[in-house]
Amino acid sequence: MAKMKRSEIILWMMVAIALAANIWLPKHMNRRYSWERDLSQRLAVDFCKTKEEVKGEIREFYPYVSDAEIDGWTESGKLESMVIGKRTMYFKDAAANLKRIDPDFFSSRSGNADPVSSGTPSPSGRVHPRTAAAEYGPEGMALPDYSSIVLPDGFLDPVRMRVRYSITVPVHTLKPGKTLRCWLPYPRSDVPRQTDIKFIEAGVDSVAYPIDRITFSAPSCPHSSLYMEAKTNRYRDITFYEVFEYTSSGEFNPIDPSAVREYDTSSDEYKEYTSERDRHIIFTDRIEALADSLTDGIDNPFLQAAAMFTWIDRNIPWASSREYSTIENIPDYVLSVRHGDCGQKTLLFMTLCRYKGIPTRWQSGFYTAPGEANLHDWGEIYFEGYGWVPVDQSFGIIPALGYFYLGGIDPNRLIVNSDFGREMSPSKKYPRSETVDFQRGEVEWEGGNLYFNQWNYDFNIEYLQ
């Protein structure tokens, strides 16, 4: 073998170094995918406010706020913060959440206890419930009473809706010619109160696709979706869209505790829905101690569930939340920060119930009441003798309706998910933007996932009856 010249050795050394650093590879291949790096970027999106910015927002409803008060709320967790790049940064909705978490303090100073009207979308996207725990009853848990519930006229009547849902990826997000993979939320066909689902059309940029270019997930898939692909364009945004109709009905189950029978603890279904999950349903010491204390002296499963439902309603105020994918154990997080949004309160309720041997499962999609349509999460609970019934922990106990949402639900729903954190169909290559829930949709390409800040979604409902 001929001896290499010194210049050739140097050249090959440079090539080796370049290849090792991946600097000659396409830009999206410069670094191998890393969840740790992905997570840090997601956290930076959520925790993007400085102390001065948060202080300025608080001054809009509390003009004389001091630095000492800001520091105190930060230390207590009422103002959620995190060190990002060696700086203390605040959650983007921290100021608005402060009034939800500590309404009494601000109502005595500003006369306005909540910056978001009941029933309206929250800044972070998920629906703000129509009630607050402070609105209901004296201290101490009253037994659930359904006898005084008088449902408003038409409250449970079926609602027929036509929905147009879309995701738009801006033109400069990726180079032209890159294939986008998109999953849009689609109504479930395996839930009795959601019927007559009619697919109208779907496509890209208002051009309908033939049906053979659209993939519908199987009815049994926990995350119901419609899947399409399209290539990026040099000159325009890419908009994926779908149009469908469906009918949603409400449900009311006034439960008599004495009619609730013992569970068949040997059944596979019972074991599945009373078990822990690898994430977000974990029987920690704190969960066990809380569940045991709330149900001390109570043997009836329905009354045990009611005790836990009531405690969460009265002690965990609703507040908008950071993205679920950035939280390791959601129920533990809720107990630490002492607030939560609809899905977080649902997961806490589910975990407490499962620890006590009461089957629960996830359900989610959208709340669709006129003028209030938004992302929403709730669940189902199983009582022997009644079967699976809906439960919406974040709506909680409402004056006049009482415990309606422990066994009942209104018809203003679009049900997309029957579980959380499961595989999409077809499978994604990269972790989802929302690793727990599936509502806004998902987008990825060959180089990685496109996170929520890289695209927009739009949701329009036409009420047909």
C-alpha positions as CSV (number, residue, x, y, z in Angstrom):
1,M,0.0,0.0,0.0
2,A,1.4,3.4,-1.0
3,K,2.4,5.6,1.8
4,M,-0.1,8.5,2.3
5,K,1.2,12.1,2.1
6,R,0.9,14.3,5.2
7,S,-1.6,16.5,3.4
8,E,-3.8,13.5,2.5
9,I,-3.7,12.3,6.2
10,I,-4.8,15.8,7.3
11,L,-7.6,15.8,4.7
12,W,-8.9,12.4,5.8
13,M,-8.7,13.5,9.4
14,M,-10.9,16.5,8.6
15,V,-13.4,14.3,6.8
16,A,-13.6,12.0,9.8
17,I,-14.1,14.9,12.2
18,A,-16.8,16.4,9.9
19,L,-18.6,13.1,9.7
20,A,-18.4,12.6,13.4
21,A,-19.9,16.0,14.0
22,N,-22.6,15.3,11.3
23,I,-21.8,18.7,9.8
24,W,-22.0,17.4,6.3
25,L,-25.4,15.8,6.8
26,P,-28.7,17.5,6.0
27,K,-29.7,20.1,8.6
28,H,-32.5,18.0,10.1
29,M,-30.0,15.1,10.6
30,N,-27.3,17.1,12.3
31,R,-28.3,15.6,15.7
32,R,-29.9,12.4,16.7
33,Y,-33.3,12.8,18.2
34,S,-33.2,13.3,22.0
35,W,-36.3,13.4,24.2
36,E,-34.3,15.3,26.8
37,R,-33.6,18.1,24.3
38,D,-37.2,17.9,23.0
39,L,-38.5,18.2,26.5
40,S,-36.3,21.2,27.3
41,Q,-37.6,23.0,24.2
42,R,-41.3,22.2,25.2
43,L,-40.7,23.6,28.7
44,A,-39.2,26.8,27.2
45,V,-42.4,27.3,25.2
46,D,-44.6,27.0,28.4
47,F,-42.2,28.9,30.7
48,C,-41.7,32.0,28.6
49,K,-42.5,34.9,30.9
50,T,-40.0,36.9,33.0
51,K,-40.7,38.1,36.5
52,E,-41.3,41.6,35.2
53,E,-43.7,40.5,32.5
54,V,-45.7,38.5,35.1
55,K,-45.6,41.4,37.5
56,G,-47.0,43.7,34.8
57,E,-49.9,41.3,34.1
58,I,-50.7,41.1,37.8
59,R,-50.8,44.9,38.0
60,E,-53.7,44.9,35.5
61,F,-55.9,43.5,38.3
62,Y,-53.8,44.3,41.4
63,P,-51.9,47.6,40.7
64,Y,-49.9,47.7,44.0
65,V,-48.4,44.3,43.8
66,S,-44.9,44.2,45.4
67,D,-41.8,42.2,44.7
68,A,-42.1,40.5,48.1
69,E,-45.6,39.3,47.1
70,I,-44.3,38.0,43.8
71,D,-41.6,36.1,45.5
72,G,-44.0,34.7,48.1
73,W,-46.4,33.4,45.5
74,T,-43.4,32.0,43.5
75,E,-42.1,30.2,46.6
76,S,-45.5,28.7,47.4
77,G,-46.1,27.6,43.8
78,K,-49.1,29.8,43.2
79,L,-47.0,31.5,40.6
80,E,-45.6,28.5,38.7
81,S,-42.0,29.0,37.7
82,M,-39.0,27.0,36.5
83,V,-35.3,27.6,35.9
84,I,-34.8,27.8,32.1
85,G,-31.3,28.4,30.9
86,K,-30.1,29.6,34.4
87,R,-33.0,32.1,34.6
88,T,-36.2,31.8,36.6
89,M,-39.0,31.9,34.0
90,Y,-42.7,31.8,34.7
91,F,-45.5,29.8,33.1
92,K,-47.2,31.7,30.4
93,D,-50.6,31.8,32.2
94,A,-49.2,32.2,35.7
95,A,-50.7,35.6,36.3
96,A,-54.2,34.6,35.1
97,N,-54.0,31.4,37.2
98,L,-53.1,33.3,40.3
99,K,-56.7,34.8,40.5
100,R,-58.1,31.3,40.0
101,I,-55.9,29.7,42.7
102,D,-56.4,32.5,45.3
103,P,-59.7,34.2,44.3
104,D,-60.5,35.4,47.8
105,F,-57.3,37.5,48.0
106,F,-58.1,39.3,44.8
107,S,-61.8,39.7,45.2
108,S,-61.2,41.7,48.3
109,R,-58.9,44.0,46.3
110,S,-60.3,44.2,42.9
111,G,-63.9,43.0,43.1
112,N,-63.3,40.5,40.3
113,A,-62.5,36.9,41.4
114,D,-61.8,35.4,38.0
115,P,-60.2,36.8,34.8
116,V,-62.0,34.2,32.7
117,S,-65.8,34.0,32.7
118,S,-67.3,30.6,33.6
119,G,-67.7,28.4,30.6
120,T,-65.2,30.2,28.3
121,P,-62.0,28.9,26.8
122,S,-58.9,29.3,28.9
123,P,-55.7,31.0,27.6
124,S,-54.0,27.5,27.3
125,G,-56.8,26.0,25.3
126,R,-58.8,23.6,27.5
127,V,-62.3,24.6,28.6
128,H,-62.8,26.6,31.8
129,P,-65.6,24.9,33.8
130,R,-68.9,26.5,34.6
131,T,-68.5,26.2,38.4
132,A,-66.1,26.7,41.2
133,A,-65.9,24.6,44.4
134,A,-66.5,27.7,46.5
135,E,-70.0,28.0,45.1
136,Y,-71.3,24.9,46.7
137,G,-72.5,24.1,50.1
138,P,-71.1,24.2,53.7
139,E,-67.9,22.6,54.8
140,G,-68.0,18.9,55.3
141,M,-69.2,16.4,52.7
142,A,-72.9,16.1,52.2
143,L,-74.1,12.8,50.8
144,P,-74.9,13.0,47.1
145,D,-78.5,13.9,46.6
146,Y,-80.1,13.5,43.2
147,S,-83.7,14.1,44.4
148,S,-83.6,17.8,44.1
149,I,-82.1,17.9,40.6
150,V,-84.3,19.6,38.1
151,L,-82.7,19.5,34.7
152,P,-83.3,22.6,32.5
153,D,-85.6,22.0,29.5
154,G,-83.8,20.4,26.6
155,F,-80.6,19.9,28.7
156,L,-80.3,16.2,27.6
157,D,-81.8,16.6,24.1
158,P,-79.6,15.2,21.3
159,V,-77.6,17.8,19.4
160,R,-76.7,17.4,15.7
161,M,-73.5,19.2,14.7
162,R,-71.4,19.7,11.5
163,V,-67.7,20.2,12.3
164,R,-64.9,21.6,10.2
165,Y,-61.6,21.0,11.8
166,S,-58.2,22.1,10.3
167,I,-54.5,22.2,11.0
168,T,-52.3,24.8,9.2
169,V,-48.6,24.5,8.9
170,P,-47.1,28.0,7.9
171,V,-45.2,28.2,4.7
172,H,-41.7,28.7,6.1
173,T,-41.8,26.0,8.8
174,L,-40.0,23.5,6.5
175,K,-38.3,23.5,3.1
176,P,-40.4,22.8,0.1
177,G,-41.0,19.2,-0.9
178,K,-41.0,17.7,2.6
179,T,-43.8,15.2,3.3
180,L,-46.0,16.1,6.2
181,R,-47.9,13.4,8.1
182,C,-51.0,14.7,9.8
183,W,-53.5,13.2,12.3
184,L,-56.8,15.0,12.8
185,P,-59.3,14.2,15.7
186,Y,-62.3,12.3,14.5
187,P,-65.5,11.3,16.4
188,R,-65.6,7.8,18.0
189,S,-68.2,5.4,16.6
190,D,-68.1,3.0,19.6
191,V,-69.8,5.2,22.2
192,P,-73.6,4.8,22.5
193,R,-74.3,8.5,23.1
194,Q,-72.4,9.6,20.0
195,T,-74.3,8.4,16.9
196,D,-75.0,8.9,13.2
197,I,-71.4,9.9,12.3
198,K,-71.3,11.1,8.7
199,F,-68.0,11.8,6.9
200,I,-68.4,14.7,4.5
201,E,-64.9,15.4,3.1
202,A,-61.3,15.9,3.9
203,G,-58.3,17.2,2.1
204,V,-55.5,19.8,1.8
205,D,-55.9,23.5,1.0
206,S,-59.6,23.2,0.3
207,V,-59.1,20.5,-2.2
208,A,-60.9,17.3,-1.2
209,Y,-58.9,14.1,-1.3
210,P,-60.3,10.9,-2.8
211,I,-61.2,8.5,0.0
212,D,-58.3,6.1,-0.8
213,R,-55.8,8.9,0.3
214,I,-57.4,9.1,3.7
215,T,-56.8,6.7,6.6
216,F,-59.4,6.3,9.3
217,S,-58.3,4.7,12.6
218,A,-60.1,1.5,13.5
219,P,-63.1,2.0,15.8
220,S,-61.3,0.2,18.6
221,C,-58.2,2.5,18.4
222,P,-58.1,4.5,21.7
223,H,-57.3,7.7,19.8
224,S,-59.8,8.2,16.9
225,S,-58.2,10.0,14.0
226,L,-58.2,10.8,10.3
227,Y,-54.8,10.6,8.7
228,M,-53.4,12.4,5.6
229,E,-50.1,13.3,4.0
230,A,-49.1,16.3,1.9
231,K,-45.9,17.9,0.7
232,T,-44.8,21.4,1.8
233,N,-45.0,24.2,-0.8
234,R,-42.6,27.1,-1.5
235,Y,-45.3,29.7,-1.7
236,R,-48.2,28.9,0.6
237,D,-49.2,27.4,4.0
238,I,-50.4,23.8,4.1
239,T,-53.9,23.3,5.6
240,F,-55.2,19.9,6.3
241,Y,-59.0,19.8,6.9
242,E,-61.9,17.5,7.6
243,V,-65.7,18.0,7.6
244,F,-68.1,15.6,9.4
245,E,-71.4,15.5,11.1
246,Y,-72.5,13.6,14.2
247,T,-75.3,13.5,16.9
248,S,-74.4,13.8,20.6
249,S,-76.8,12.9,23.4
250,G,-76.6,13.6,27.1
251,E,-77.0,11.0,29.9
252,F,-78.3,11.1,33.5
253,N,-78.0,8.3,36.0
254,P,-79.3,9.1,39.4
255,I,-77.5,6.5,41.4
256,D,-78.9,4.9,44.6
257,P,-75.9,3.8,46.7
258,S,-77.9,0.9,48.2
259,A,-78.3,-0.5,44.6
260,V,-74.6,-0.6,43.9
261,R,-73.4,-4.2,44.2
262,E,-70.0,-5.7,45.0
263,Y,-67.6,-6.0,42.1
264,D,-66.5,-9.2,40.5
265,T,-62.8,-8.6,41.2
266,S,-61.8,-11.7,39.2
267,S,-62.9,-10.3,35.9
268,D,-60.3,-9.0,33.3
269,E,-62.1,-5.8,32.9
270,Y,-62.1,-5.1,36.6
271,K,-58.4,-5.8,36.8
272,E,-57.6,-3.6,33.8
273,Y,-59.5,-0.5,35.1
274,T,-58.3,-0.7,38.7
275,S,-54.7,-1.2,37.9
276,E,-51.8,1.3,37.8
277,R,-50.3,2.6,34.6
278,D,-46.6,3.2,33.8
279,R,-47.3,7.0,33.9
280,H,-50.1,9.1,35.4
281,I,-51.9,6.4,37.3
282,I,-49.5,5.5,40.1
283,F,-50.4,4.5,43.6
284,T,-47.9,6.7,45.4
285,D,-47.8,7.0,49.2
286,R,-49.5,10.4,48.9
287,I,-52.3,9.0,46.7
288,E,-52.9,6.1,49.1
289,A,-52.9,8.3,52.2
290,L,-55.3,10.8,50.7
291,A,-57.7,8.1,49.3
292,D,-57.7,6.2,52.6
293,S,-58.4,9.4,54.7
294,L,-61.2,10.5,52.4
295,T,-63.0,7.1,52.5
296,D,-62.3,6.3,56.2
297,G,-65.4,4.5,57.5
298,I,-67.1,4.4,54.0
299,D,-67.5,1.0,52.4
300,N,-69.9,1.7,49.6
301,P,-68.1,2.3,46.3
302,F,-70.4,5.1,45.1
303,L,-70.1,7.0,48.4
304,Q,-66.3,6.5,48.3
305,A,-66.2,7.9,44.8
306,A,-68.4,10.8,45.9
307,A,-66.1,11.6,48.8
308,M,-63.1,11.8,46.5
309,F,-65.1,13.7,43.8
310,T,-66.2,16.3,46.5
311,W,-62.7,16.7,47.9
312,I,-61.2,17.5,44.5
313,D,-64.0,19.9,43.7
314,R,-63.5,21.8,46.9
315,N,-59.7,21.7,47.2
316,I,-58.2,21.7,43.7
317,P,-59.3,24.8,41.9
318,W,-59.3,24.8,38.1
319,A,-56.4,26.5,36.4
320,S,-54.8,26.3,33.0
321,S,-51.8,24.1,32.8
322,R,-48.5,23.5,31.2
323,E,-48.5,20.8,28.5
324,Y,-49.1,17.3,29.8
325,S,-46.0,15.9,28.0
326,T,-43.8,17.9,30.3
327,I,-45.2,16.3,33.5
328,E,-43.8,13.0,34.8
329,N,-46.8,12.1,37.0
330,I,-49.9,14.3,36.6
331,P,-51.8,13.4,39.8
332,D,-48.7,13.9,41.9
333,Y,-48.1,17.2,40.1
334,V,-51.7,18.3,40.9
335,L,-51.3,17.4,44.6
336,S,-48.0,19.4,44.7
337,V,-49.3,22.6,43.0
338,R,-52.8,22.3,44.4
339,H,-54.6,23.1,41.1
340,G,-55.3,21.5,37.8
341,D,-57.2,21.7,34.6
342,C,-59.9,19.3,33.4
343,G,-57.6,16.4,32.4
344,Q,-55.4,16.7,35.4
345,K,-58.3,16.7,37.8
346,T,-59.7,13.7,35.9
347,L,-56.5,11.7,36.2
348,L,-56.3,12.5,39.9
349,F,-59.9,11.3,40.4
350,M,-59.2,8.2,38.4
351,T,-56.1,7.3,40.3
352,L,-57.8,7.8,43.7
353,C,-60.7,5.6,42.6
354,R,-58.6,2.9,41.1
355,Y,-56.5,2.6,44.3
356,K,-59.8,2.0,46.2
357,G,-60.8,-0.7,43.7
358,I,-63.3,1.4,41.8
359,P,-62.9,1.0,38.0
360,T,-62.4,4.2,36.0
361,R,-61.3,5.0,32.5
362,W,-60.5,8.1,30.4
363,Q,-62.6,9.9,27.9
364,S,-61.9,13.2,26.1
365,G,-62.3,15.3,23.1
366,F,-64.1,18.6,23.0
367,Y,-66.7,20.6,24.8
368,T,-69.1,21.9,22.1
369,A,-71.6,24.2,23.8
370,P,-72.3,27.3,21.5
371,G,-69.7,30.0,22.1
372,E,-67.7,27.7,24.4
373,A,-66.3,25.0,22.1
374,N,-62.8,23.9,23.3
375,L,-60.6,21.0,24.3
376,H,-62.0,19.1,27.2
377,D,-61.3,15.9,29.3
378,W,-63.5,13.8,31.5
379,G,-64.0,10.1,32.3
380,E,-66.2,7.2,33.1
381,I,-66.7,5.2,36.3
382,Y,-68.1,1.7,36.8
383,F,-70.6,0.8,39.4
384,E,-71.9,-2.7,39.6
385,G,-75.6,-2.6,38.9
386,Y,-75.3,0.5,36.8
387,G,-72.4,-0.2,34.4
388,W,-70.1,2.5,33.0
389,V,-71.4,6.0,33.7
390,P,-69.8,9.4,32.8
391,V,-68.1,11.6,35.3
392,D,-66.8,15.1,34.8
393,Q,-64.6,16.1,37.7
394,S,-63.8,19.6,36.5
395,F,-67.5,20.6,36.2
396,G,-67.8,19.2,39.7
397,I,-70.8,20.0,42.0
398,I,-73.0,22.7,40.5
399,P,-75.8,24.6,42.4
400,A,-79.2,23.2,41.3
401,L,-77.5,20.3,39.4
402,G,-75.7,19.1,42.5
403,Y,-73.9,15.8,41.7
404,F,-75.3,15.5,38.2
405,Y,-71.7,15.2,36.8
406,L,-71.0,12.1,39.0
407,G,-73.0,9.7,36.8
408,G,-74.3,12.1,34.1
409,I,-73.1,14.4,31.4
410,D,-74.5,17.0,29.0
411,P,-74.8,16.5,25.3
412,N,-72.2,19.2,24.4
413,R,-69.4,16.8,23.7
414,L,-67.3,15.4,20.9
415,I,-65.7,12.2,22.0
416,V,-62.4,11.4,20.4
417,N,-60.5,9.3,23.0
418,S,-61.3,6.3,25.1
419,D,-57.9,6.1,26.7
420,F,-54.7,8.2,27.1
421,G,-51.1,7.8,26.0
422,R,-51.7,5.0,23.5
423,E,-50.5,4.4,20.0
424,M,-51.8,6.4,17.0
425,S,-53.0,4.8,13.9
426,P,-50.9,4.8,11.8
427,S,-48.1,5.0,14.3
428,K,-46.0,8.1,14.8
429,K,-42.3,7.9,14.4
430,Y,-41.5,10.6,16.9
431,P,-43.1,11.4,20.3
432,R,-46.4,13.2,20.0
433,S,-46.8,16.9,20.8
434,E,-49.4,15.7,23.3
435,T,-48.1,12.4,24.7
436,V,-51.1,11.9,27.0
437,D,-54.2,13.2,25.2
438,F,-55.1,13.6,21.5
439,Q,-57.3,16.5,20.7
440,R,-55.6,19.3,18.7
441,G,-54.1,16.7,16.3
442,E,-50.5,15.8,15.5
443,V,-48.0,16.7,12.7
444,E,-44.6,15.3,11.9
445,W,-42.2,14.9,9.0
446,E,-39.1,12.8,8.3
447,G,-36.9,15.0,10.5
448,G,-39.1,15.1,13.6
449,N,-42.3,16.1,15.3
450,L,-43.8,19.5,14.7
451,Y,-44.7,20.9,18.1
452,F,-47.8,23.0,18.8
453,N,-45.9,26.3,18.3
454,Q,-45.1,25.3,14.7
455,W,-48.7,25.0,13.5
456,N,-52.3,26.3,14.2
457,Y,-55.6,24.6,14.5
458,D,-59.1,25.8,13.8
459,F,-62.4,24.3,15.0
460,N,-65.8,25.4,13.6
461,I,-69.2,24.0,14.6
462,E,-72.5,24.4,12.8
463,Y,-75.5,23.4,15.0
464,L,-78.0,21.6,12.8
465,Q,-80.6,20.9,15.5
